[in-house]
């Protein structure tokens, strides 16, 4: 028997939020997280009991993140004033802004593969289902992402693992 949906949120909510924050940044992540769980709540009754719930939720979050990115491209949001100091609100490992800037600058597919592998802990086959393509392509994207991080930010893996 499937567990109640509120247990699913409690169990996987933090992982989904971290993935949303890595893919989208701190400002859009909360909305994508909310949209993910609203969508998941509607579809949950039809989810097979044998399904990998975490991978299913990350897939939904991926689609919601794409929606947010597309919307952002269509409607830029100018600000009247630039904040004096950058905020660290909701950024994973916020103690090292250089690392997260390096992650943000990765090409989209590499950034997503790194997030889904090293933040959500998904297998390459599950990442391939989310991104499309093969497990080998997902592995390559994650490896290329790490390689780019090492070039741009040599301590990225060591510090990122500690955050």
KEMI-832321 format. One record per residue: residue number from 0; residue in three letters; x, y, z of N, C-alpha, C, O in turn. Coordinates in nm, 2 decimals, always signed. Example, Ala and Ser with C-alpha at 12.3 -4.5 7.8 and 13.67 -1.06 7.14 Angstrom:
<atoms>
> seq,type,n_X,n_Y,n_Z,ca_X,ca_Y,ca_Z,c_X,c_Y,c_Z,o_X,o_Y,o_Z
> 0,ala,+1.32,-0.57,+0.78,+1.23,-0.45,+0.78,+1.32,-0.33,+0.78,+1.42,-0.33,+0.85
> 1,ser,+1.28,-0.22,+0.71,+1.37,-0.11,+0.71,+1.29,+0.00,+0.79,+1.34,+0.11,+0.80
</atoms>
This chain:
<atoms>
> seq,type,n_X,n_Y,n_Z,ca_X,ca_Y,ca_Z,c_X,c_Y,c_Z,o_X,o_Y,o_Z
> 0,unk,+0.08,-0.12,+0.00,+0.00,+0.00,+0.00,+0.09,+0.13,+0.00,+0.19,+0.13,+0.07
> 1,unk,+0.05,+0.22,-0.08,+0.13,+0.35,-0.09,+0.11,+0.43,+0.04,+0.01,+0.43,+0.10
> 2,unk,+0.22,+0.50,+0.07,+0.22,+0.58,+0.19,+0.14,+0.71,+0.16,+0.12,+0.75,+0.04
> 3,unk,+0.08,+0.78,+0.26,+0.01,+0.90,+0.23,+0.10,+1.01,+0.17,+0.22,+1.01,+0.19
> 4,unk,+0.04,+1.09,+0.09,+0.11,+1.19,+0.01,+0.19,+1.28,+0.10,+0.30,+1.32,+0.07
> 5,unk,+0.14,+1.32,+0.22,+0.21,+1.41,+0.31,+0.34,+1.35,+0.36,+0.44,+1.42,+0.38
> 6,unk,+0.35,+1.21,+0.36,+0.47,+1.15,+0.40,+0.57,+1.16,+0.28,+0.69,+1.17,+0.31
> 7,unk,+0.52,+1.15,+0.16,+0.61,+1.16,+0.04,+0.67,+1.30,+0.05,+0.79,+1.32,+0.02
> 8,unk,+0.59,+1.41,+0.08,+0.65,+1.54,+0.08,+0.75,+1.55,+0.19,+0.86,+1.61,+0.17
> 9,unk,+0.72,+1.50,+0.31,+0.81,+1.51,+0.42,+0.95,+1.43,+0.38,+1.05,+1.48,+0.42
> 10,unk,+0.93,+1.32,+0.32,+1.05,+1.24,+0.29,+1.14,+1.30,+0.18,+1.26,+1.29,+0.19
> 11,unk,+1.07,+1.35,+0.07,+1.15,+1.39,-0.05,+1.15,+1.54,-0.07,+1.22,+1.59,-0.16
> 12,unk,+1.08,+1.62,+0.01,+1.07,+1.76,-0.01,+1.20,+1.83,-0.01,+1.23,+1.92,-0.10
> 13,unk,+1.29,+1.80,+0.08,+1.42,+1.87,+0.09,+1.51,+1.84,-0.03,+1.57,+1.93,-0.08
> 14,unk,+1.51,+1.72,-0.08,+1.59,+1.68,-0.20,+1.54,+1.76,-0.32,+1.61,+1.81,-0.39
> 15,unk,+1.40,+1.76,-0.33,+1.35,+1.83,-0.45,+1.38,+1.98,-0.44,+1.41,+2.04,-0.55
> 16,unk,+1.37,+2.04,-0.33,+1.40,+2.18,-0.31,+1.55,+2.21,-0.34,+1.58,+2.31,-0.41
> 17,unk,+1.64,+2.12,-0.30,+1.78,+2.14,-0.33,+1.80,+2.13,-0.48,+1.88,+2.21,-0.54
> 18,unk,+1.74,+2.04,-0.55,+1.75,+2.02,-0.69,+1.70,+2.15,-0.76,+1.76,+2.20,-0.85
> 19,unk,+1.58,+2.20,-0.72,+1.53,+2.32,-0.78,+1.62,+2.44,-0.76,+1.64,+2.52,-0.85
> 20,unk,+1.68,+2.45,-0.64,+1.77,+2.56,-0.61,+1.90,+2.55,-0.70,+1.95,+2.66,-0.74
> 21,unk,+1.95,+2.44,-0.72,+2.07,+2.42,-0.80,+2.04,+2.45,-0.95,+2.12,+2.52,-1.01
> 22,unk,+1.93,+2.41,-0.99,+1.89,+2.43,-1.14,+1.85,+2.57,-1.16,+1.88,+2.63,-1.27
> 23,unk,+1.77,+2.63,-1.07,+1.71,+2.76,-1.10,+1.77,+2.87,-1.02,+1.75,+2.99,-1.06
> 24,unk,+1.83,+2.85,-0.91,+1.87,+2.96,-0.82,+1.77,+2.97,-0.71,+1.66,+2.92,-0.72
> 25,unk,+1.81,+3.06,-0.61,+1.72,+3.06,-0.49,+1.59,+3.13,-0.51,+1.49,+3.10,-0.44
> 26,unk,+1.58,+3.22,-0.61,+1.46,+3.30,-0.62,+1.34,+3.23,-0.69,+1.22,+3.25,-0.65
> 27,unk,+1.37,+3.14,-0.78,+1.26,+3.07,-0.85,+1.24,+2.93,-0.80,+1.14,+2.87,-0.83
> 28,unk,+1.33,+2.88,-0.71,+1.32,+2.75,-0.66,+1.20,+2.72,-0.58,+1.13,+2.61,-0.60
> 29,unk,+1.16,+2.81,-0.49,+1.04,+2.79,-0.41,+0.91,+2.77,-0.49,+0.83,+2.68,-0.46
> 30,unk,+0.90,+2.85,-0.59,+0.78,+2.83,-0.68,+0.78,+2.70,-0.76,+0.68,+2.63,-0.77
> 31,unk,+0.90,+2.67,-0.81,+0.91,+2.54,-0.88,+0.88,+2.42,-0.79,+0.82,+2.32,-0.83
> 32,unk,+0.93,+2.43,-0.66,+0.91,+2.33,-0.56,+0.76,+2.31,-0.54,+0.70,+2.20,-0.54
> 33,unk,+0.69,+2.42,-0.52,+0.55,+2.42,-0.49,+0.47,+2.36,-0.61,+0.38,+2.28,-0.59
> 34,unk,+0.50,+2.41,-0.73,+0.44,+2.36,-0.85,+0.47,+2.21,-0.87,+0.38,+2.13,-0.91
> 35,unk,+0.59,+2.16,-0.83,+0.62,+2.02,-0.84,+0.53,+1.94,-0.75,+0.47,+1.84,-0.80
> 36,unk,+0.51,+1.98,-0.63,+0.43,+1.90,-0.54,+0.28,+1.91,-0.57,+0.20,+1.82,-0.54
> 37,unk,+0.23,+2.03,-0.62,+0.09,+2.04,-0.66,+0.06,+1.94,-0.77,-0.04,+1.87,-0.77
> 38,unk,+0.15,+1.94,-0.87,+0.14,+1.85,-0.98,+0.15,+1.70,-0.94,+0.07,+1.62,-0.98
> 39,unk,+0.24,+1.67,-0.85,+0.26,+1.54,-0.80,+0.14,+1.49,-0.72,+0.10,+1.37,-0.73
> 40,unk,+0.08,+1.58,-0.64,-0.03,+1.55,-0.56,-0.15,+1.50,-0.65,-0.22,+1.41,-0.62
> 41,unk,-0.17,+1.57,-0.76,-0.27,+1.53,-0.85,-0.25,+1.39,-0.92,-0.34,+1.32,-0.94
> 42,unk,-0.12,+1.36,-0.95,-0.09,+1.24,-1.02,-0.06,+1.12,-0.93,-0.06,+1.01,-0.97
> 43,unk,-0.04,+1.15,-0.80,+0.01,+1.05,-0.71,-0.09,+0.93,-0.70,-0.04,+0.81,-0.69
> 44,unk,-0.22,+0.94,-0.70,-0.30,+0.83,-0.69,-0.28,+0.72,-0.80,-0.30,+0.60,-0.78
> 45,unk,-0.24,+0.77,-0.92,-0.22,+0.68,-1.03,-0.08,+0.63,-1.04,-0.05,+0.55,-1.14
> 46,unk,+0.01,+0.67,-0.95,+0.15,+0.62,-0.96,+0.16,+0.48,-0.91,+0.11,+0.44,-0.81
> 47,unk,+0.22,+0.39,-0.99,+0.24,+0.25,-0.95,+0.31,+0.24,-0.82,+0.40,+0.32,-0.79
> 48,unk,+0.28,+0.14,-0.74,+0.34,+0.12,-0.61,+0.49,+0.09,-0.62,+0.57,+0.12,-0.53
> 49,unk,+0.53,+0.04,-0.74,+0.67,+0.00,-0.76,+0.76,+0.12,-0.81,+0.88,+0.10,-0.83
> 50,unk,+0.70,+0.23,-0.83,+0.77,+0.35,-0.89,+0.87,+0.40,-0.79,+0.85,+0.40,-0.67
> 51,unk,+0.98,+0.45,-0.85,+1.08,+0.52,-0.77,+1.03,+0.66,-0.75,+1.04,+0.75,-0.84
> 52,unk,+0.97,+0.69,-0.63,+0.90,+0.82,-0.60,+1.00,+0.93,-0.61,+0.96,+1.04,-0.67
> 53,unk,+1.12,+0.92,-0.56,+1.22,+1.03,-0.57,+1.25,+1.07,-0.71,+1.25,+1.19,-0.75
> 54,unk,+1.28,+0.97,-0.79,+1.31,+1.00,-0.93,+1.19,+1.06,-1.00,+1.20,+1.15,-1.09
> 55,unk,+1.07,+1.01,-0.97,+0.95,+1.07,-1.03,+0.93,+1.21,-0.99,+0.90,+1.30,-1.08
> 56,unk,+0.96,+1.25,-0.87,+0.95,+1.38,-0.82,+1.05,+1.47,-0.89,+1.02,+1.59,-0.92
> 57,unk,+1.17,+1.42,-0.90,+1.28,+1.50,-0.96,+1.25,+1.52,-1.11,+1.28,+1.63,-1.17
> 58,unk,+1.18,+1.43,-1.17,+1.14,+1.44,-1.31,+1.04,+1.56,-1.32,+1.04,+1.64,-1.41
> 59,unk,+0.94,+1.56,-1.23,+0.84,+1.66,-1.23,+0.91,+1.80,-1.21,+0.88,+1.90,-1.27
> 60,unk,+1.00,+1.80,-1.11,+1.07,+1.92,-1.08,+1.15,+1.97,-1.20,+1.16,+2.09,-1.23
> 61,unk,+1.21,+1.88,-1.27,+1.29,+1.92,-1.40,+1.19,+1.99,-1.49,+1.23,+2.09,-1.55
> 62,unk,+1.08,+1.93,-1.51,+0.98,+1.99,-1.61,+0.93,+2.13,-1.56,+0.92,+2.22,-1.64
> 63,unk,+0.91,+2.14,-1.43,+0.87,+2.27,-1.37,+0.98,+2.37,-1.39,+0.96,+2.49,-1.42
> 64,unk,+1.11,+2.33,-1.37,+1.22,+2.42,-1.39,+1.23,+2.47,-1.53,+1.26,+2.58,-1.56
> 65,unk,+1.21,+2.38,-1.63,+1.21,+2.42,-1.77,+1.10,+2.52,-1.79,+1.13,+2.62,-1.86
> 66,unk,+0.98,+2.50,-1.73,+0.88,+2.60,-1.75,+0.92,+2.74,-1.69,+0.90,+2.84,-1.76
> 67,unk,+0.99,+2.74,-1.58,+1.03,+2.86,-1.52,+1.14,+2.93,-1.61,+1.13,+3.05,-1.63
> 68,unk,+1.23,+2.85,-1.66,+1.34,+2.91,-1.74,+1.28,+2.97,-1.87,+1.32,+3.07,-1.92
> 69,unk,+1.18,+2.90,-1.93,+1.12,+2.95,-2.05,+1.04,+3.08,-2.02,+1.05,+3.17,-2.10
> 70,unk,+0.97,+3.08,-1.91,+0.90,+3.20,-1.87,+1.00,+3.32,-1.85,+0.97,+3.43,-1.89
> 71,unk,+1.11,+3.29,-1.79,+1.21,+3.40,-1.76,+1.26,+3.45,-1.89,+1.30,+3.57,-1.89
> 72,unk,+1.28,+3.37,-1.99,+1.33,+3.42,-2.11,+1.24,+3.51,-2.18,+1.27,+3.61,-2.25
> 73,unk,+1.11,+3.49,-2.16,+1.00,+3.57,-2.22,+0.98,+3.70,-2.15,+0.93,+3.80,-2.21
> 74,unk,+1.01,+3.71,-2.02,+0.97,+3.83,-1.95,+1.09,+3.87,-1.85,+1.08,+3.82,-1.74
> 75,unk,+1.18,+3.95,-1.90,+1.28,+3.99,-1.81,+1.22,+4.08,-1.70,+1.13,+4.15,-1.72
> 76,unk,+1.29,+4.07,-1.58,+1.24,+4.15,-1.47,+1.34,+4.25,-1.42,+1.43,+4.21,-1.34
> 77,unk,+1.33,+4.37,-1.47,+1.43,+4.47,-1.42,+1.40,+4.51,-1.27,+1.29,+4.50,-1.22
> 78,unk,+1.51,+4.56,-1.21,+1.49,+4.60,-1.07,+1.53,+4.75,-1.06,+1.61,+4.80,-1.13
> 79,unk,+1.47,+4.82,-0.96,+1.50,+4.96,-0.94,+1.63,+4.98,-0.88,+1.71,+5.07,-0.92
> 80,unk,+1.67,+4.89,-0.79,+1.79,+4.90,-0.71,+1.86,+4.77,-0.70,+1.79,+4.67,-0.67
> 81,unk,+1.99,+4.77,-0.72,+2.06,+4.65,-0.70,+2.10,+4.64,-0.55,+2.14,+4.74,-0.49
> 82,unk,+2.07,+4.52,-0.48,+2.11,+4.51,-0.34,+2.25,+4.54,-0.32,+2.34,+4.51,-0.40
> 83,unk,+2.28,+4.59,-0.20,+2.42,+4.62,-0.16,+2.51,+4.50,-0.16,+2.62,+4.50,-0.20
> 84,unk,+2.46,+4.39,-0.10,+2.53,+4.27,-0.08,+2.45,+4.16,-0.14,+2.33,+4.15,-0.11
> 85,unk,+2.51,+4.06,-0.21,+2.43,+3.95,-0.26,+2.37,+3.87,-0.14,+2.44,+3.85,-0.04
> 86,unk,+2.25,+3.82,-0.16,+2.19,+3.73,-0.06,+2.24,+3.59,-0.07,+2.28,+3.55,-0.18
> 87,unk,+2.24,+3.52,+0.04,+2.28,+3.38,+0.04,+2.15,+3.29,+0.06,+2.16,+3.17,+0.09
> 88,unk,+2.04,+3.36,+0.05,+1.91,+3.29,+0.08,+1.89,+3.17,+0.00,+1.88,+3.17,-0.13
> 89,unk,+1.88,+3.05,+0.06,+1.85,+2.93,+0.00,+1.95,+2.87,-0.10,+1.92,+2.77,-0.17
> 90,unk,+2.07,+2.92,-0.10,+2.17,+2.86,-0.19,+2.24,+2.75,-0.12,+2.29,+2.76,-0.02
> 91,unk,+2.23,+2.63,-0.19,+2.30,+2.51,-0.12,+2.45,+2.55,-0.10,+2.51,+2.60,-0.19
> 92,unk,+2.50,+2.51,+0.01,+2.64,+2.54,+0.04,+2.67,+2.69,+0.04,+2.78,+2.73,-0.01
> 93,unk,+2.58,+2.77,+0.09,+2.59,+2.92,+0.07,+2.72,+2.98,+0.13,+2.75,+3.09,+0.11
> 94,unk,+2.79,+2.90,+0.20,+2.92,+2.94,+0.25,+3.03,+2.96,+0.14,+3.13,+3.02,+0.17
> 95,unk,+3.00,+2.92,+0.02,+3.10,+2.93,-0.08,+3.04,+2.98,-0.21,+3.01,+2.90,-0.30
> 96,unk,+3.02,+3.11,-0.22,+2.95,+3.16,-0.34,+3.02,+3.14,-0.47,+2.96,+3.13,-0.57
> 97,unk,+3.16,+3.13,-0.46,+3.23,+3.11,-0.58,+3.20,+2.98,-0.65,+3.19,+2.96,-0.77
> 98,unk,+3.19,+2.87,-0.56,+3.15,+2.74,-0.61,+3.01,+2.75,-0.68,+3.00,+2.69,-0.79
> 99,unk,+2.92,+2.81,-0.61,+2.78,+2.81,-0.67,+2.77,+2.90,-0.80,+2.69,+2.87,-0.88
> 100,unk,+2.86,+3.00,-0.80,+2.87,+3.08,-0.93,+2.92,+2.99,-1.04,+2.88,+3.00,-1.15
> 101,unk,+3.02,+2.91,-1.01,+3.08,+2.82,-1.11,+2.97,+2.71,-1.15,+2.97,+2.68,-1.27
> 102,unk,+2.89,+2.66,-1.06,+2.79,+2.57,-1.10,+2.69,+2.64,-1.19,+2.64,+2.58,-1.29
> 103,unk,+2.65,+2.76,-1.15,+2.55,+2.83,-1.23,+2.59,+2.86,-1.37,+2.51,+2.86,-1.46
> 104,unk,+2.73,+2.87,-1.39,+2.78,+2.90,-1.52,+2.80,+2.78,-1.61,+2.83,+2.79,-1.73
> 105,unk,+2.78,+2.66,-1.55,+2.79,+2.54,-1.64,+2.68,+2.54,-1.74,+2.57,+2.60,-1.72
> 106,unk,+2.70,+2.48,-1.86,+2.60,+2.46,-1.96,+2.48,+2.39,-1.89,+2.50,+2.30,-1.81
> 107,unk,+2.36,+2.42,-1.94,+2.24,+2.37,-1.88,+2.23,+2.22,-1.85,+2.20,+2.17,-1.74
> 108,unk,+2.27,+2.14,-1.95,+2.26,+1.99,-1.94,+2.36,+1.94,-1.84,+2.33,+1.85,-1.76
> 109,unk,+2.48,+2.00,-1.84,+2.58,+1.96,-1.74,+2.54,+2.00,-1.60,+2.55,+1.92,-1.51
> 110,unk,+2.49,+2.12,-1.58,+2.44,+2.17,-1.45,+2.33,+2.08,-1.40,+2.33,+2.04,-1.28
> 111,unk,+2.24,+2.04,-1.49,+2.13,+1.95,-1.45,+2.18,+1.81,-1.41,+2.14,+1.75,-1.31
> 112,unk,+2.27,+1.76,-1.49,+2.32,+1.63,-1.46,+2.40,+1.63,-1.33,+2.39,+1.53,-1.25
> 113,unk,+2.48,+1.73,-1.30,+2.55,+1.74,-1.18,+2.45,+1.75,-1.06,+2.47,+1.68,-0.96
> 114,unk,+2.35,+1.83,-1.08,+2.25,+1.85,-0.97,+2.18,+1.72,-0.94,+2.16,+1.68,-0.83
> 115,unk,+2.13,+1.65,-1.05,+2.05,+1.53,-1.03,+2.14,+1.41,-0.97,+2.09,+1.33,-0.90
> 116,unk,+2.27,+1.41,-1.01,+2.35,+1.31,-0.96,+2.41,+1.33,-0.82,+2.40,+1.25,-0.73
> 117,unk,+2.46,+1.45,-0.80,+2.53,+1.48,-0.68,+2.45,+1.55,-0.57,+2.48,+1.55,-0.45
> 118,unk,+2.33,+1.61,-0.61,+2.24,+1.67,-0.51,+2.13,+1.57,-0.48,+2.10,+1.55,-0.36
> 119,unk,+2.07,+1.52,-0.58,+1.95,+1.43,-0.56,+2.00,+1.28,-0.55,+1.92,+1.20,-0.49
> 120,unk,+2.12,+1.25,-0.59,+2.17,+1.12,-0.58,+2.11,+1.02,-0.67,+2.10,+0.90,-0.64
> 121,unk,+2.06,+1.06,-0.78,+2.00,+0.97,-0.88,+2.10,+0.89,-0.96,+2.21,+0.94,-0.98
> 122,unk,+2.06,+0.78,-1.00,+2.14,+0.69,-1.09,+2.14,+0.75,-1.23,+2.05,+0.83,-1.27
> 123,unk,+2.24,+0.72,-1.31,+2.25,+0.78,-1.44,+2.14,+0.74,-1.53,+2.09,+0.81,-1.61
> 124,unk,+2.08,+0.62,-1.51,+1.97,+0.57,-1.59,+1.85,+0.66,-1.56,+1.77,+0.70,-1.65
> 125,unk,+1.83,+0.70,-1.43,+1.72,+0.79,-1.39,+1.74,+0.93,-1.45,+1.65,+0.99,-1.49
> 126,unk,+1.87,+0.97,-1.45,+1.90,+1.11,-1.50,+1.87,+1.11,-1.65,+1.81,+1.20,-1.71
> 127,unk,+1.90,+1.00,-1.72,+1.87,+0.99,-1.86,+1.72,+0.99,-1.89,+1.68,+1.05,-1.99
> 128,unk,+1.64,+0.93,-1.81,+1.50,+0.94,-1.82,+1.45,+1.08,-1.81,+1.36,+1.12,-1.88
> 129,unk,+1.51,+1.16,-1.72,+1.47,+1.30,-1.70,+1.51,+1.39,-1.81,+1.43,+1.46,-1.87
> 130,unk,+1.64,+1.38,-1.85,+1.70,+1.46,-1.95,+1.68,+1.42,-2.09,+1.69,+1.50,-2.19
> 131,unk,+1.64,+1.29,-2.11,+1.64,+1.23,-2.24,+1.78,+1.18,-2.28,+1.88,+1.24,-2.23
> 132,unk,+1.78,+1.08,-2.36,+1.91,+1.03,-2.40,+1.94,+0.90,-2.32,+1.85,+0.83,-2.27
> 133,unk,+2.07,+0.87,-2.32,+2.11,+0.74,-2.26,+2.18,+0.76,-2.12,+2.21,+0.88,-2.09
> 134,unk,+2.20,+0.65,-2.05,+2.27,+0.66,-1.92,+2.41,+0.71,-1.95,+2.47,+0.78,-1.87
> 135,unk,+2.47,+0.66,-2.06,+2.61,+0.70,-2.09,+2.62,+0.85,-2.12,+2.72,+0.91,-2.08
> 136,unk,+2.52,+0.90,-2.19,+2.52,+1.05,-2.21,+2.50,+1.13,-2.08,+2.56,+1.23,-2.07
> 137,unk,+2.42,+1.08,-1.99,+2.40,+1.14,-1.86,+2.53,+1.14,-1.78,+2.57,+1.24,-1.72
> 138,unk,+2.60,+1.02,-1.78,+2.73,+1.01,-1.72,+2.83,+1.11,-1.78,+2.90,+1.17,-1.70
> 139,unk,+2.83,+1.12,-1.91,+2.92,+1.21,-1.98,+2.89,+1.35,-1.94,+2.99,+1.43,-1.92
> 140,unk,+2.77,+1.39,-1.94,+2.73,+1.53,-1.90,+2.77,+1.56,-1.76,+2.82,+1.67,-1.73
> 141,unk,+2.75,+1.47,-1.67,+2.79,+1.49,-1.53,+2.95,+1.50,-1.52,+3.00,+1.58,-1.45
> 142,unk,+3.02,+1.41,-1.59,+3.16,+1.41,-1.59,+3.22,+1.54,-1.65,+3.31,+1.60,-1.60
> 143,unk,+3.16,+1.58,-1.76,+3.20,+1.71,-1.82,+3.17,+1.83,-1.73,+3.25,+1.92,-1.72
> 144,unk,+3.06,+1.82,-1.66,+3.03,+1.93,-1.56,+3.13,+1.94,-1.45,+3.18,+2.04,-1.42
> 145,unk,+3.17,+1.82,-1.40,+3.27,+1.82,-1.29,+3.40,+1.86,-1.35,+3.48,+1.94,-1.28
> 146,unk,+3.44,+1.82,-1.47,+3.56,+1.87,-1.53,+3.57,+2.02,-1.54,+3.67,+2.08,-1.51
> 147,unk,+3.45,+2.08,-1.59,+3.45,+2.22,-1.60,+3.45,+2.29,-1.47,+3.52,+2.40,-1.45
> 148,unk,+3.39,+2.23,-1.37,+3.40,+2.29,-1.23,+3.54,+2.29,-1.18,+3.59,+2.38,-1.12
> 149,unk,+3.61,+2.18,-1.21,+3.75,+2.16,-1.16,+3.84,+2.27,-1.23,+3.93,+2.32,-1.16
> 150,unk,+3.82,+2.29,-1.35,+3.90,+2.39,-1.43,+3.87,+2.53,-1.37,+3.97,+2.61,-1.34
> 151,unk,+3.75,+2.57,-1.35,+3.71,+2.70,-1.31,+3.72,+2.72,-1.16,+3.75,+2.83,-1.12
> 152,unk,+3.70,+2.62,-1.09,+3.70,+2.63,-0.94,+3.77,+2.50,-0.89,+3.70,+2.40,-0.86
> 153,unk,+3.90,+2.50,-0.88,+3.97,+2.37,-0.85,+3.93,+2.30,-0.72,+3.94,+2.18,-0.71
> 154,unk,+3.88,+2.37,-0.62,+3.84,+2.31,-0.49,+3.70,+2.28,-0.49,+3.64,+2.24,-0.39
> 155,unk,+3.63,+2.28,-0.61,+3.48,+2.27,-0.61,+3.44,+2.13,-0.55,+3.34,+2.13,-0.47
> 156,unk,+3.50,+2.02,-0.59,+3.45,+1.89,-0.54,+3.48,+1.88,-0.39,+3.39,+1.83,-0.32
> 157,unk,+3.59,+1.92,-0.35,+3.62,+1.90,-0.21,+3.53,+1.99,-0.12,+3.47,+1.94,-0.02
> 158,unk,+3.52,+2.12,-0.16,+3.44,+2.21,-0.08,+3.29,+2.18,-0.10,+3.22,+2.18,+0.00
> 159,unk,+3.25,+2.14,-0.22,+3.11,+2.11,-0.24,+3.06,+1.99,-0.16,+2.95,+1.99,-0.12
> 160,unk,+3.15,+1.89,-0.15,+3.11,+1.77,-0.07,+3.10,+1.81,+0.08,+3.03,+1.74,+0.15
> 161,unk,+3.18,+1.91,+0.12,+3.18,+1.94,+0.26,+3.06,+2.03,+0.30,+3.03,+2.04,+0.42
> 162,unk,+3.00,+2.10,+0.20,+2.89,+2.19,+0.24,+2.76,+2.12,+0.26,+2.66,+2.19,+0.29
</atoms>
